[in-house]
Amino acid sequence: MNSARVRTAFAEDEPVRILIVDDDQYFRQMLKVILMAQGYEVMEARSSMEGESFLRLKPDLVIVDYRLPTTDGAVWIKSLRERGLKFPIVFCSGSSYSAQVLANLRNVLQVDLIVRKPIAPREFVNQLQSLLPQPCLNEAPGIQSMLAQAETQNLPLDAPPQSVVAKEGPSDYQFRQPPANQNVVFDSEPLAVAPEPLISDFLNQLFSDHEDEYALSQSEKEETEFALRELALCYLKDMPSIIEAIKADLNQASATDQYTFVDLATTHAHSMRGTAGSLGFFEISKMAATLEDKLTEARSAANLKEMLPELLDLILFLEQAIDWEQTNQNSAVTSSRVPPKPMREKPESSGVSTKPKRILVIDDGFGEGEALCLSLRNNHHCETVAVTDAGKVLSLLDQYTPELLYIGTNVDGKSGYDLCRMIRCNQKWWDLPLIVMTEDCSIETRAEIFDSGATDFIVRPIIESELRARLNAYLYLKKSGQTEV
């Protein structure tokens, strides 16, 4: 990350770290792009199990979605608080909850901020900044004291309200006194008024308020806007596949009378409701919300087959909204992805280069590396080189000067983690994004990946939409020096 703009909490220049735990990759990527542009170091996890592996990196704030695989967000938050972890927690959900549930989140689990999806990104960022430690230039205790383990507390959901107060002095967080149960409401309601397509208005507002040392340069604003626009377009392109998944789930539910498939369809609609609205596709978000509500009703229906025609009609309307949005954006986005700079005596290049990005793929010789190279060339306008000889990696780095590396866990009999360490030994490559390709998603493997100096990992078999979203974020933010290394 760019040390001149990295937000730090303490004198030893530890970056301010934010952990996002959400199973929707596009929502995670949107938050990541925005928060990295503000100078924060961002870590991503798809589940509470993945989130656990990042706790050792001592996040300053954790954003938790309610609907997570295997364990819901509230249960995981309860586990964190019982272990004495006191960092601020932001609870995100697209669902509505009773006053009692919200009170339990506030009073018992000590959630600092409750946000309703779809979010208003500018308001969301401002609320996060009020929870995070402010930059400090004089002496302050180290970050480790913030996460010192307190005595394990048993906090049942029906426990009486209590405030948790830090015990180690001003370096620790002190949670605000929770409100009375009947007054507990969402801190942030879903955005109701749609801005211009693809969050253009939001981007202008987001950047205009920052006049401090973390203010973005014009080129950084352009690159961040480009990354967000590309992310929104990727999501729009993937929406038809999400709709097909919903229809397949409903057909399975109708054929088998197993309501588990209705739950899967509801999860897809729920995610689309929150992510589409947060990325500026408000009509799609509202229709997805209507579909989610109807699917929830179908979950308790006596005869699912009788409701199927109505559900399919709603899906048809949703597909039409997606088709309209895709048609509407095809011409508009192509001409406005990067705002033109004013002409001077000599024309300046735009903040985002149109040259193909150079990517080095380091992998074994079993064809997966070549397949990835082919996808990057054909689908993502990248120049790629596949390397299967571990001994040639360092020389090729100097010769090829790539902008991003994909590294397998085993290359020519050598550990991919060792290759990451070798690359990081050279200061020239400290900021180069290194993405490890792995089939193993265990906590131990993730810890080993980040210990090796890798920037991120991607799970094999690689999903095209996940490859595209991560690729855009790393390539178009790299010029600002905002990788996670």
C-alpha positions in Angstrom: 0.0 0.0 0.0 1.1 3.5 -0.5 2.7 4.5 2.8 2.0 8.2 2.2 -1.7 7.5 2.3 -2.1 4.4 4.4 -4.3 5.1 7.4 -2.4 4.1 10.6 -3.6 3.8 14.1 -0.4 3.9 16.0 3.1 5.4 16.0 4.6 2.2 14.6 2.6 2.8 11.4 0.5 -0.4 11.7 -2.1 -0.1 8.9 -5.8 0.2 9.9 -7.2 -3.2 8.9 -10.8 -4.0 8.0 -12.1 -7.6 7.7 -15.1 -8.2 5.5 -17.0 -11.4 6.1 -19.7 -11.9 3.4 -20.5 -14.7 1.1 -21.4 -12.4 -1.8 -18.2 -11.8 -3.7 -19.4 -8.7 -5.5 -20.5 -7.0 -2.3 -17.1 -7.8 -0.7 -15.3 -6.5 -3.8 -17.3 -3.2 -3.8 -16.5 -2.5 -0.2 -12.9 -3.5 -0.8 -12.4 -1.1 -3.7 -14.0 1.8 -1.8 -12.2 1.2 1.5 -8.8 0.6 -0.1 -9.3 4.0 -1.9 -9.7 5.5 1.6 -6.3 4.1 2.6 -7.5 1.1 4.7 -6.0 -2.4 4.4 -8.8 -4.8 3.6 -9.1 -8.5 4.1 -11.9 -10.7 2.7 -13.6 -13.9 4.0 -16.6 -15.8 2.6 -17.6 -17.5 5.8 -17.1 -17.3 9.6 -14.5 -20.2 9.3 -12.5 -18.1 6.8 -13.0 -15.1 9.0 -11.4 -17.0 11.9 -8.2 -17.4 9.9 -7.8 -13.6 9.6 -8.2 -12.8 13.3 -4.5 -13.5 13.8 -3.8 -10.4 11.7 -5.6 -8.3 14.3 -8.3 -6.5 12.3 -9.3 -3.0 13.7 -12.9 -3.5 12.5 -15.0 -6.4 11.3 -18.0 -6.2 8.9 -20.2 -9.3 9.2 -23.1 -10.3 7.0 -26.0 -12.1 8.7 -26.5 -14.9 6.1 -23.2 -16.9 6.1 -22.6 -20.5 5.1 -22.8 -23.1 8.0 -22.9 -20.4 10.8 -24.9 -17.2 10.7 -23.2 -13.9 11.4 -24.9 -13.4 14.8 -23.7 -16.7 16.1 -20.2 -15.9 15.1 -20.3 -12.5 16.6 -21.5 -14.1 19.9 -18.4 -16.4 19.7 -16.1 -13.5 19.2 -17.5 -11.5 22.2 -17.4 -14.6 24.4 -13.7 -14.8 23.7 -13.1 -11.3 24.8 -12.4 -9.8 21.3 -13.4 -6.2 21.5 -12.9 -4.7 18.1 -15.9 -2.8 16.6 -18.3 -5.0 14.6 -20.6 -3.8 11.9 -23.6 -6.1 11.2 -25.0 -6.1 7.7 -28.3 -7.6 6.7 -30.9 -7.3 4.0 -33.6 -8.6 6.4 -35.8 -6.8 8.8 -35.7 -7.7 12.5 -37.8 -7.2 15.5 -36.9 -4.6 18.2 -35.9 -7.5 20.5 -33.5 -9.0 18.0 -31.9 -5.6 17.3 -31.7 -5.0 21.0 -29.8 -8.3 21.5 -27.4 -7.3 18.8 -26.7 -4.0 20.5 -26.9 -4.8 24.2 -25.7 -8.4 24.3 -23.4 -8.8 21.4 -22.2 -5.2 21.5 -22.5 -4.6 17.7 -21.4 -1.0 17.1 -23.3 -0.5 13.8 -26.3 -2.2 12.3 -26.7 -1.6 8.5 -29.5 -2.6 6.2 -28.7 -3.7 2.7 -28.6 -2.3 0.1 -26.2 0.2 1.6 -25.7 3.9 0.7 -21.9 3.6 0.2 -20.9 7.2 1.1 -22.9 7.1 4.4 -21.6 3.7 5.1 -17.9 4.8 4.8 -18.6 7.9 7.0 -20.1 5.7 9.7 -17.1 3.3 9.5 -14.7 6.1 9.9 -16.4 7.2 13.1 -15.7 3.7 14.6 -12.1 3.3 13.5 -9.1 4.6 15.3 -8.0 8.0 14.0 -4.4 8.4 12.6 -1.9 9.0 15.5 1.5 10.5 15.1 2.7 10.4 18.8 3.5 7.5 20.9 0.7 5.0 21.5 0.4 1.5 22.7 0.8 -1.2 20.1 -2.1 -2.8 18.3 -1.7 -6.1 20.2 -3.0 -4.6 23.4 -6.3 -3.9 21.6 -7.0 -7.6 21.1 -5.7 -8.9 24.4 -8.0 -11.7 25.5 -10.4 -10.9 28.3 -12.0 -13.5 30.5 -14.4 -15.7 28.6 -17.9 -14.4 29.0 -21.1 -16.4 28.5 -23.5 -14.0 26.8 -26.9 -15.7 26.0 -29.1 -13.8 23.6 -31.7 -13.1 26.3 -29.2 -11.7 28.7 -29.9 -8.3 30.3 -28.4 -5.2 28.6 -24.8 -4.4 29.7 -22.0 -2.3 28.3 -18.6 -3.7 27.7 -15.8 -1.3 28.8 -12.2 -1.7 27.9 -9.9 -2.4 30.8 -6.5 -1.5 29.4 -6.7 2.2 29.0 -7.3 4.6 26.1 -5.8 2.3 23.5 -8.7 -0.1 23.8 -12.2 0.5 22.4 -15.0 1.5 24.7 -18.4 0.6 23.5 -21.1 3.2 23.8 -24.0 2.6 26.2 -26.7 0.6 24.4 -30.1 2.3 24.0 -33.2 0.9 25.6 -34.8 -2.1 23.7 -37.8 -0.2 22.3 -35.6 2.4 20.8 -33.2 0.2 18.9 -33.4 0.7 15.2 -31.1 0.2 12.2 -28.3 2.8 12.0 -28.6 2.8 8.3 -31.7 2.1 6.2 -31.6 0.9 2.6 -31.0 3.6 0.1 -34.3 4.8 -1.3 -33.3 7.3 -4.0 -31.4 6.0 -7.0 -28.4 8.0 -8.2 -27.2 8.1 -11.8 -26.5 4.7 -13.3 -23.4 2.9 -12.0 -22.9 5.0 -8.9 -21.5 8.1 -10.7 -23.1 10.6 -8.3 -21.9 8.6 -5.3 -18.3 8.6 -6.5 -18.3 12.4 -6.9 -19.7 12.8 -3.4 -17.4 10.2 -1.8 -14.3 11.9 -3.1 -15.4 15.6 -2.6 -15.4 15.5 1.2 -11.8 14.4 1.7 -9.5 17.4 2.1 -7.1 15.8 4.6 -3.8 14.0 4.0 -5.7 11.0 2.7 -7.4 12.9 -0.1 -7.2 11.1 -3.4 -5.4 12.5 -6.4 -7.4 12.9 -9.6 -5.8 9.8 -11.2 -6.6 7.8 -8.0 -10.2 8.9 -8.2 -10.4 7.9 -11.9 -8.8 4.5 -11.2 -11.1 3.8 -8.3 -14.1 4.8 -10.3 -13.0 2.6 -13.2 -12.6 -0.4 -10.9 -16.1 0.2 -9.4 -17.7 0.6 -12.8 -16.0 -2.6 -14.0 -17.1 -4.4 -10.9 -20.7 -3.3 -11.5 -20.6 -4.4 -15.1 -19.2 -7.8 -14.2 -22.0 -8.2 -11.7 -24.6 -7.2 -14.3 -23.1 -9.7 -16.7 -23.4 -12.5 -14.1 -27.0 -11.7 -13.2 -28.6 -14.0 -15.8 -26.6 -17.0 -14.4 -28.0 -16.1 -10.9 -31.5 -16.1 -12.3 -30.9 -19.5 -13.9 -29.8 -20.8 -10.6 -33.0 -19.6 -8.9 -35.1 -21.2 -11.6 -33.2 -24.5 -11.3 -33.7 -24.5 -7.6 -37.5 -23.8 -7.9 -37.8 -26.6 -10.5 -36.0 -29.0 -8.1 -38.3 -27.9 -5.2 -41.4 -28.4 -7.3 -40.3 -31.9 -8.5 -39.1 -33.2 -5.1 -41.2 -31.2 -2.6 -38.0 -30.4 -0.8 -38.1 -26.9 0.6 -34.3 -26.8 0.9 -34.2 -25.8 -2.7 -36.6 -22.9 -1.9 -34.1 -21.8 0.7 -31.3 -21.8 -1.9 -33.4 -19.7 -4.3 -34.3 -17.3 -1.5 -30.6 -16.9 -0.7 -29.8 -16.0 -4.3 -32.6 -13.4 -4.4 -31.6 -12.0 -1.0 -28.0 -11.5 -2.2 -29.1 -9.8 -5.4 -31.4 -7.5 -3.5 -28.5 -6.2 -1.4 -25.7 -6.2 -3.9 -27.6 -4.9 -6.9 -28.9 -1.9 -4.9 -25.5 -1.2 -3.4 -24.0 -1.0 -6.9 -26.7 1.3 -8.2 -29.1 -1.1 -9.9 -32.1 -0.1 -7.9 -35.0 -1.4 -10.0 -33.3 -4.8 -10.1 -32.8 -4.6 -6.3 -36.5 -3.8 -5.7 -37.7 -6.7 -7.9 -35.3 -9.1 -6.2 -36.7 -8.0 -2.9 -40.2 -8.7 -4.1 -39.1 -12.1 -5.3 -37.4 -12.8 -2.0 -40.5 -11.9 0.0 -42.6 -14.2 -2.2 -40.1 -17.0 -1.9 -40.2 -16.6 1.9 -44.0 -16.9 1.7 -43.7 -20.0 -0.5 -41.5 -21.6 2.2 -44.5 -22.0 4.4 -47.0 -22.7 1.6 -49.0 -25.9 1.8 -48.7 -26.5 -2.0 -45.5 -25.1 -3.6 -46.6 -26.1 -7.1 -49.6 -23.8 -6.9 -47.3 -20.8 -6.2 -44.8 -21.7 -8.9 -46.5 -19.8 -11.8 -46.5 -16.6 -9.7 -42.9 -17.1 -8.8 -41.9 -17.6 -12.4 -43.8 -14.5 -13.4 -41.8 -12.5 -10.9 -38.6 -14.0 -12.3 -39.6 -13.0 -15.8 -40.1 -9.4 -14.7 -36.7 -9.5 -13.0 -35.1 -10.9 -16.2 -36.6 -8.1 -18.2 -35.2 -5.5 -15.8 -31.8 -7.0 -16.1 -32.1 -7.1 -20.0 -33.1 -3.4 -19.9 -30.2 -2.5 -17.7 -27.7 -4.4 -19.8 -28.9 -2.7 -23.0 -28.9 0.7 -21.3 -25.4 0.4 -20.0 -23.7 -1.1 -23.1 -23.3 2.2 -24.9 -23.3 4.6 -21.9 -20.5 2.8 -19.9 -18.3 2.3 -22.9 -18.0 6.0 -23.4 -17.8 7.1 -19.8 -15.8 4.5 -17.9 -13.0 7.0 -17.3 -13.8 10.7 -17.3 -11.6 12.5 -19.8 -9.0 14.9 -18.5 -8.8 18.5 -19.7 -6.5 18.9 -22.7 -3.2 20.7 -22.1 -0.4 21.6 -24.4 0.5 17.9 -24.6 -2.2 15.3 -24.4 -2.1 13.3 -21.2 -2.8 9.7 -20.9 -5.9 8.8 -18.9 -5.6 7.6 -15.3 -6.2 4.0 -16.5 -4.0 2.6 -19.2 -5.6 0.9 -22.2 -2.6 -1.4 -22.7 -3.0 -5.0 -21.9 -2.1 -5.9 -18.4 1.0 -8.2 -18.0 0.3 -11.3 -15.9 2.7 -14.1 -15.0 1.1 -17.5 -14.3 3.5 -19.8 -12.4 2.1 -23.3 -12.1 2.9 -27.0 -12.7 2.8 -28.5 -16.2 -0.6 -30.2 -16.1 -2.4 -27.6 -18.3 -4.3 -25.6 -15.7 -1.8 -22.7 -16.0 -2.1 -22.6 -19.8 -5.9 -22.7 -19.4 -5.8 -19.7 -17.1 -3.5 -17.8 -19.5 -6.0 -18.5 -22.3 -8.9 -17.2 -20.3 -6.9 -14.1 -19.3 -6.0 -13.3 -22.9 -9.3 -14.0 -24.5 -11.7 -12.7 -21.8 -9.7 -10.0 -19.9 -7.4 -8.3 -22.5 -4.2 -9.4 -20.7 -0.7 -10.4 -21.9 0.2 -13.6 -20.2 3.2 -15.9 -19.8 2.9 -19.4 -18.3 5.9 -20.6 -16.3 6.4 -24.2 -15.2 10.1 -24.0 -14.3 10.6 -22.6 -10.7 14.2 -21.8 -11.4 13.2 -19.2 -14.1 10.8 -17.2 -12.0 13.1 -14.5 -10.7 14.8 -13.9 -14.1 11.4 -13.7 -15.8 10.2 -11.1 -13.3 13.0 -8.7 -14.3 12.5 -9.5 -18.0 8.7 -9.4 -18.1 7.9 -6.9 -15.2 4.4 -8.3 -14.7 1.7 -6.3 -12.9 0.2 -9.4 -11.2 1.3 -13.0 -10.5 -0.8 -16.1 -10.1 1.2 -18.8 -8.3 0.3 -22.5 -7.8 1.0 -24.2 -4.6 3.4 -26.6 -6.3 5.6 -25.5 -9.2 8.2 -27.9 -10.6 8.5 -29.7 -7.2 9.0 -26.4 -5.4 6.5 -24.9 -2.9 4.5 -21.9 -4.2 4.8 -20.5 -0.7 8.6 -20.6 -0.9 8.4 -18.8 -4.3 6.3 -16.1 -2.7 8.9 -15.6 0.0 11.7 -15.5 -2.6 9.9 -12.8 -4.6 9.2 -10.7 -1.5 12.9 -10.7 -0.6 13.5 -8.2 -3.4 12.2 -4.8 -2.4 11.4 -4.1 -6.1 8.5 -6.7 -5.8 7.1 -5.7 -2.4 4.0 -4.2 -3.9 3.4 -6.8 -6.7 0.1 -8.6 -6.1 0.7 -12.3 -5.6 -2.4 -14.5 -5.8 -2.0 -18.1 -4.8 -4.2 -20.7 -6.6 -5.2 -23.5 -4.2 -7.6 -26.4 -3.9 -7.3 -26.4 -0.1 -9.5 -23.9 1.8 -8.6 -25.0 5.3 -7.7 -22.4 7.9 -4.1 -23.8 8.1 -3.6 -23.3 4.4 -4.9 -19.8 4.4 -2.6 -18.9 7.3 0.3 -20.4 5.4 -0.6 -18.4 2.3 -0.5 -15.1 4.0 2.6 -16.0 6.1 4.4 -16.5 2.7 3.7 -12.9 1.8 1.0 -13.6 -0.8 -1.6 -10.8 -1.4 -4.6 -13.1 -1.8 -5.7 -16.5 -2.9 -8.2 -17.9 -5.3 -9.8 -21.4 -4.9 -9.6 -24.0 -7.7 -11.5 -24.8 -9.8 -11.4 -21.1 -10.6 -14.9 -19.6 -11.1 -14.8 -17.1 -14.0 -16.9 -14.4 -12.2 -14.6 -14.5 -9.2 -11.5 -14.4 -11.3 -12.9 -11.3 -13.2 -14.0 -9.5 -10.0 -10.6 -10.0 -8.2 -8.6 -9.2 -11.4 -10.3 -5.9 -11.8 -9.8 -4.8 -8.2 -6.1 -5.7 -8.1 -5.1 -4.4 -11.6 -6.9 -1.1 -11.5 -6.0 -0.2 -8.0 -2.4 -1.3 -8.3 -1.3 2.1 -9.8 -2.3 3.8 -6.6 -0.1 1.5 -4.6 -3.1 0.0 -2.8 -2.5 -3.7 -2.9 -2.8 -5.6 0.4 0.9 -6.6 0.7 
